Amino acid sequence: MKLIRDTSSRGHTITAYGPGWFEVAGVHIETSLIIMPDRLISDWARGFGTGPEPFSASQLASLAELGCAILLLGTGPTQRSPERHLLRPILRAGMGIEVMTTPAACRTYNLLASEGRSVAAALLPV
């Protein structure tokens, strides 16, 4: 899906996504990623989805260190909520978290980032 490019220079935005890939400011990425207005981290969830949980405890704990107010967790083409105990580090850090499909997380991230909100999206490919 192609998204409309935001020319307001508010940092990183997702300009397109499709099966197994993302495009951020024209750069094609074929791994999981964390996107924030001022940061881009690729391949953060290596080995995701290999067990009953979509993420490992260490992958989710690392997200607590991002220092954002809102964390969007894009779990691929279907919504897969991690067990509540795995989200504790994020909640203890005072971050709000929303779990949704990756397409929904891409659209929501762009909207919140365009509003200047303190947001991060941790995304698994569709």
Secondary structure, DSSP 8 states (H G I E B T S, - for coil): -B-----S--S--EEEEETTEEEETTEEE-S-EEEETTEEEESTTTTTTSSSSSS-HHHHHHHGGG--SEEEEE-SSS-----HHHHHHHHHTT-EEEEE-HHHHHHHHHHHHHTT--EEEEE---
